[in-house]
């Protein structure tokens, strides 16, 4: 169940948040360039 792999789940969440931050930063840079 959920209790089986908390470490893997935390890694997935961390990776998703990092990707989201990078995407937000790129969108902001693109918006400034335009």
C-alpha positions in Angstrom: 0.0 0.0 0.0 1.0 3.6 0.6 3.2 2.8 3.6 5.4 0.6 1.4 7.7 3.2 -0.3 7.5 6.6 1.4 11.1 7.4 0.3 10.3 6.8 -3.4 7.1 8.9 -3.1 9.0 11.8 -1.5 11.6 11.6 -4.3 8.9 11.8 -6.9 7.3 14.8 -5.2 10.7 16.5 -4.9 11.5 15.9 -8.5 8.1 17.2 -9.6 8.5 20.4 -7.5 12.0 21.0 -9.0 10.7 20.5 -12.6 7.8 22.9 -11.8 10.2 25.6 -10.4 12.4 25.2 -13.5 9.4 25.5 -15.8 8.2 28.6 -13.9 11.6 30.2 -14.2 11.8 29.6 -17.9 8.3 31.0 -18.4 9.3 34.1 -16.5 12.5 34.5 -18.5 10.6 34.1 -21.8 8.0 36.6 -20.7 10.7 39.1 -19.9 12.5 38.5 -23.2 9.2 39.2 -25.1 
